[in-house]
């Protein structure tokens, strides 16, 4: 995406804000005031040198000056407020897009890089908007009006100002072209740096327990050096631009007064006009410096803005097709996969030709080795991925033709990672239904066998659980996740069984809570224990993305196929006994 395209998109976001147009008009008025001041200044000098009455012109000059000061102050305050409001809106838009994207997208980029796209992108937009509203709009208008005004006073002196502007334009264009690829490399290294930091902070317990602090800091130092190596040539070019433009400005000022002195000696220009052109030159230099800094800032931030808009565009790709409609209520929960195939881009993993049906209220268990397609199947049912071929229906409705909100509203999900937020226990349970009352939250916790341990926590249901539930045990986290699903009361239930690696007593409690949750719901279980699948209405055995066996527990054992081999090999361990 070119810098010009990014700038246009940034302005479109700004002008979606109320009040932006009025601030633009104020900036134009401010530019007119700024242009009038050098002209009036020159006339004051002429009046004083010629011995005529200068007070009227001085009064007019003072009036314009005071008006300019007042307009600048008001514009600065209003622009600051508008830019801050727009920045928060930009962050909210990017966050909404990020939340709409599938987990695989986040896993590929990393939490640190995604956060940088949101925060750094919104920060870059804020700087662009504030600079444009406060100064750069007025600078552009001033330059546009100044050229004809200067030429109208004297073509020769005006030509010097035009030449100065051309030099600034050529130098900026040269540096922009020289640094475009380098700046992209800088942002790539910055993304690596933020991703590395986010990865380490997100796994700080592992880093500490394995004594990896020193080695991680050393590795981070290497990433920082790569970042500086990429940044140094870019900074050198922009530093060189600053020197060259300053030299051009000095030469232009010398030329203004040299040519002005020559023309004055010939009687072709007045002293006041020379002073006015000197002020014009100062204005042109100041405005071009601001615009040069602004352009360089836009170019330097182009990669950041590009990442921001890439995130917005990725999430803004509406998951709903045109004409999508919500699932009708009440929902029975009959699910069918009809010839469903999917392959991850650039990988061999996925699923192939899935054909099966689950009647309303039934439980289907998905078993198989890691990478066999079980999780992908559930991701397709949630529409976190779209099939490359085939279709999935719920009560006869193709999920591609229904709204994502109604589809996910009909599903409750409990995976091995409980997925808890750094909020209170009550707030985490209420994610299942935001409008739930305290009594409903407590009732869900009771059914999930979580109430007893919750009331023992400081503050009870108001206890803040820490990032990812760090202040809770594994069993407590799972029971809160189950309470959340119970509260949601959705007709479809998706479970990645989370009882492994828990102590037997906790595992038994969670199993009882799961049985409560499964009643009357169509349930999909990624199964890891025989106890979970023994009573399933249907067992689907996955291998390399295909269903190689299906049936009930006893049928599959008697058949002596892949499922029976998994049982004999201990790939599906039996239920542990509570102590």
N, C-alpha and C positions, 0 to 999 in steps of 0.2 A: 504494500500500500504506500503510495507516494506521500511526501510531506504535505503537499497541497491537498490531497484527498483527506488526510488525517485532519488538517486544519478545517476543511469544510465540515467534516463530521463533528468536530469539536464545537464549531460555531452553531451547528444545528441543535446540539444539546443545550447550548447557552440560550439561544433564542426561543427555546421551548419554555423558558422561565418567564413568568410575568414580570414586567418592568424592564426587560432587556432592551426593548425598542426605544423606550424613553431615555434610557441611559445613552444609547447610541446617538440620539438627537442632541442630547446635552453635550456629548463629545464633539459633535460637529460645531455646535455653537461656541464651545471652548476654543476650537481651532481658529474660528473667525476672530475671536478676541485676541488670541496670540498673534495672529497675522497683523492686526491693526496696530499693535504696540510699537513695532519697529518703524512703521510709517509715521506715526505720530511723533515718535522720538526724533526722527529726522527733521520733521517740520518745526519742532521746538528749537533744534540747533539752528536751522535757517532763520527763524524769527529772531533768535538772540544775536546771530552774527550780522543780520541786516538792520538791527535796532528797531524792529517793529514789535507790536504788542504780542507777547508770547503766552499771556496768562490764559487766554481762552483755549489755546491748544494744550497747554499744560493741564488745565482742568479736565479737558476731554481725555487726555492721556491717563490721568489719575483715575478717572471714572472707569475707563476700560481695564486698567490694572486691578482696581478693587473688585470689579465684576469678575475678572479672571480668577482672582484668589478665592472669592466666594464660590464660584462655579467649580473650581478644582477641589475645594474642600468637600462640598456636597457630593460631587461625583465620586470622589475617593471613598467616602463613607458608604454611599449607596452601592458602589461597585463591590466593595468588600463584602457587604452583607449578601448581595446577589451571588457572588462567586462562591461564598461559603455554602449557601443553600444549594447551589447547583452541584458543588462537590459532593455533598451528602447524597443528593439524588443520584449522582454518577456511581457512588459506592454501592448504593442500594440496588441499582440496576445491574451492576456487575455481580453482586452477591446473588441476586435472584437468578441470573444466568448460570452461575457456578452451581447453585443448588439444583438446577434443572438437568445438569449434565450427569451421565452415568458414572458409577464408581471407577470404571476402567479409565475414563478420561482423566480423573483426578490422580489415579495411581500412576499413569504415564507421566504426568507433569510434576507431581509432588506437591505437597501442601505448601511448602515455602514459596515455590514459584507461583502458585495460584494466588496466595495472599499478596505477593509482590505485584502481580498483575492488577489486583483490585486497589491496593493502597497507593502504590507508586503511580498507577494510571490515573487515579482520581486526583492525586497530588499534582501531576503534570497538567491535567486539565485545569485545575484551580489556578496554577501559575499563569497559564496561557490566557484564561478568561480575565483574571484580575489585571494583568498587564495590558491586555487589549482595551478593556473598559476604562482603565485609569489613564493610560498614556498613548498606546500605540494607535488607536483609532484617531485620536486628535492629531497625532504626528503625521499619519498618512494624509488626512484632510488638509493639514497645514502645508505640507509639501505640494499637494495638488494645487492649492490656491496660490501658493507663494510663487511658483514659476511664472504664470501669466502676469502676476503683479510686478515681479522683478523685470520681466521683459518689457512691460509697459513703461517702466521708469527708464530703463536703458538696456538695449539689446546686448551690448558688449559685456556689460557687467553681469547681466542675467545669464550669458553664455558660460561664464566661469562657474556659476552655481550649478548649471545643468551638467557641465563637465565633472564637477565634484560628485554629483549624484551618480553619474555613469561609472566613475571609478569605484565608488562604494558597491554598486551593483555587480560589476565585473569581479571584484575581489571576493565578495560574498558567494557568488556563484561558483567561483573556482574552488574555494575552501569547502563548500557544501559537497561538490562532486568528489573532492579528494577524501573527505571524511565519511561519506555515506556508508561504505562497506565496513570501515573501522568502527563506526558507532554501533552497527549491528553486532559486531563481534564483542564490543564492550557490554552490550545488553545481554548477550548470550552468556558471557562470563559472570555478569551480575546475577543472572538467573541461576547459574550453577552455585554461586556463593550463597544465595538465599535458600536454595534447595538443600544445600549441605547443612546450613545452620538449622533449618527447620527439621531435617532428618535427625540431627543429633539431639536437639531439644525435645523432639517428640519421643525419643528413646533414651532419655537421660538415665533412667534406672539401669538399663542394660549397659550403657557406657560406664557408669559408676561401678557396677558390680563386677565387670570384667576388667577394671583398671585401665580403661581405654582413653582416659581424659587427655593424657599427654600425646598419644598417637593421633587422636582426633584433632587436637589443636595443631599438631604438625601438619596433618593433611589439609586442614583449613588454611594454614599459612601458605601452602602450595597453591591452593585455589585463589587466594588473595593476590599472590604474585602474578598468576596468569591474568587476573583482572587488571592489575596495574600495567602489565605488559601490553595488553590490548588498548588500554586507555591513554598511555603516554603519547603515541603519535597523533591521536585525535586532539589532545590538549595542546600539543605543539603547533598544529595547524591553526587552531583558534587563537592561540597566543600571537602567532605571526600575523594573523588578520588584524588583531588589535593594533599592532605596531604600524602596519601598512596604512590602515585607515587614519590613524592619528597623524602620520606623516602627510597623507593627502589633505587632511583638514588644515594642517599648518601651512602647507604650500598654497592652498586655496585662499586662506586669510591674507597671506602675504601678497598674492596676486590681486585680490580685491583692492587693497590699499595702494598697491603700486599702480595699477591701471586707473584707479580713482584719482590718484595724485596727478597722473599724466593728463587725464581728461579735465580735471579741475584747472590745470595750468592753461589748457586750451579754451577754458570758459564753457565747456560743454556739459558740466555737471556741477551741482552746488555742493557745498560742504555738508549740508544736511542729508543730501542724497548719498554721499559717500558713507556717512555714519549709518544711514538706514541700510545700505548694502552690507556694511560690516555687521550690523545686527542680523540682517538676513542670513549672512554667512554663518554667524554663530548659531542661529536657529536651525539652519540646514544641517550643520555639523552635529548639533545636539540631537535633532530628530533622527538623523541617519544613524548616529551611534545607538540610540534607543532601538530603532528598527533593526539594526544589525544584530544587536544583542537578542532581540526578540526572535529574529529568524534563526540565529544560531541555537537559541534555546529550543525552538520548535524542531529543528533538525536533530539536536542532541537527544531530545525526548521522543523522537519519531518511533524508535524501537519500543519504548515503554508504552506509548499511545497505541502502537500497532498491536502489542500484546493485549492491551485493555480491550480494544475493539474486536480482536479475535475472540476473546473470552465472551464478550457481549453477543457477538454474532453466533458463536457456537451454541450458547444457551438460548438465544432468541429464535433459533430454528424450532418453531413450535412443534412439539411432539404430536399435536393433533392435526389430522388431515382436514382439508376444507370440508365443511358439512358434518364434522364429527359431532356425535350426540352422546349424552350421558347414558350409562347403563340404566335400564328401567328397574324400578323397584316394585315389589320386593324381588330379591334375587335368590334363585334356588341354589346356584353354585355348581351347575353341571359344566365340566371343562373338557374340551377336545383339542388335541393336537392333530392336525391333518397334513401329513407330508412336510413337516417343518424341518428346514435345514438352515444352518447358519455357520459361517466361518469368520473368525476374528481376522481383521485386516493384517496381511503380512505374516500370518501364522497358520499352522495346520490344525490347530485345535478348534473345536466347535461341536456341532451336532448334525446328524444326517438322517433325513427321512423319518422323523419321529411321528409315529401314528399310535395314539392311544386315547382312551376316553375314561373319564372319572365321573361317576354318577354323583348327584348332589348328596352331600353328607358322608361320602366315602373317604377313606384314608388311603393314599397311595404312597408307598415307600420307594425312594430312589436309592439304589445301592450301586457300588462300583468303585474302582480305584480312583485316586486323585487324578483329575484331568480327564475323566471319562465323559464329562458332559452334564453332570447332575446340576451344578450351580448355574451353568449356562441355561439349562432348561427353565429353572426358576426365574432367571433374569429375563428370559423371553416372555414368560408369563406376566412379569411385572412391567413389561415393555421398556426395560432399561436397554434392551437391544431389539432391533426389528429383524424378523426372519428374512433371509435371502430368498426363500421359497416356502410355499405352504401358508397355512393360516392357523390361528389359535382362536377358539370361540369360547365364550362363557354364556351359557343358556342360549346358544345359537347365534350370539352376536360376535362378529369378528372384532377382536380387540383393537385392530388397526383403525376401525371406523368409529371408535368411541373415545371420549375425552380421557386424557391421562388422569385428571383429577378424580373422575368417577371410578376409573379402573383401580387406582391405588387406594381410593376410599373404601373399596370393597375387599381389600386385602389387609390382613394383619401379619406382620413379619417378625419372627424371632430367630436370629442367627447366633452363631457361637460367640461372636463379639456382641455384647449386649447393646452397644451403641448408646451410651448414656452421655448426657451433656453436663457441663459443670454448673449445675443448677440444683435446686432443692429436689428431694425425693418426690414430692407432690408434683412439681413441674415436669419431672421426667415421666411419671406415670400419665400425667394429663396430656402428653404428646399424643396419646391414643385418641383423645377427644378433648379439644381445648376448652369447650364449654362445660365440662364435667364439674359437678359440685364436689365439695369436700367429702360428703357422704358416699358418693359414687366412687371417688378415688379410693377411699378406705375400704369399700366393699370389694373392689377389684383386688386390692392388696390382700385382703383376707382370703379370697379364693385362690390367690397365688401363693399362699402360705408365707407372705412377706410381712404381715401386719405386726407380728410379735417382735421381730428384730427392728422394725422401723421405730416403734414407740420407745425402744430402749436407746435410740440415738439422741444426742443433744438436740433438742428442738423437734424431735419426732419427724413428722412429715416435712417440716421446714429445714431439715438438716441438709446442708450443701455437700454434695458427694465428691467434689473435686473433678479434675479433668479425666474424662472417660471412666468415672466412677472409682477413682484411685483410692478413696476413703472406705470402700466397701470390699468385702471378700468376693471371690468369684461366684459363689452360690447366691450371695445377696444381690449381686448385679443381675444374674439371670432371673431371679424371682421378680425384680422390678421390671425387667423387660417383659416377663410373662404377664405381670399385672397391667402393663401398658396395652398389651394385645387383648387381654380380657376386657379392659375398659372400652377399647375400640369396638368390640363386638361385631367384627366383620364376618361375612359369610364364607370367605376364603382364608385359610390359614397356611402360612408357609413357614416351615420349621427346619433349621439346620441344627440337628440335635446337639445340645450343649451340655450333656451330662458327663462326657469323658473328662478326665483329669480333676474331677471333684471328689470329695470324700464321700463314702457310701451313704451316710445319713443325709447329706445335702442332696445327693443324687436322687435319693428316694423321694425327698420332698418335691424336687423339681418334676420328677416323673408324675407324681400325683397332681401337681398343678397343670401339667401338660394334658393329662387325661381330662381334667375339668375343662380346659380350654378347647379340646378337640370336639367335645360333644355338640352334635348338630351342625358341624361345619365340614366343608370339603377341605381336606387337609393334605398338603404335600410335605413329606418328611424326607430330608436327606439323612439317611439312617447310618449309624455307626455301631449299633448294638443289636443283637438278636432280639432282646426284650422289646425293642421299639417296633421291630418289623413283624414280630410273630403274629400279631393280631391285625395287621394291615389288610384291608380288603383287596389290595393289589400290590404286588412288588414288581418294580421295573429294574432289571439288571442292565447297567450301562457298561459298554466297553468301546473305547475309541470313538465316542460320539454316537454310537448306535445302541438301540435296545436289543440285546441279544437273547434275553429271556423275560418272561412275564408270567405271573400267576400268584397263587397264595403260597404261604410258607410251606405247608406240607407237600403241596404239589411240586414245588421246585426242588425240595429235598429228595423226593421220590424220583424225580427225573434224572438226578445225578449229573447235571450239567455244571455250568459256570458257578451258579449260586451255591450248589452243594460243595464245589471245590473251595469256595471262599469260606464256607462254614468249617470244613475239615481243616483248612490251613490256618484257621484262627483269625482271618481277616475281619470277621464280624464277631467280636468277643461277646460272651454272655453278660447278662446284667450282674453287677457286683452286689454283694449282699450287705445290707446295712449292719453296722456293728451294734 
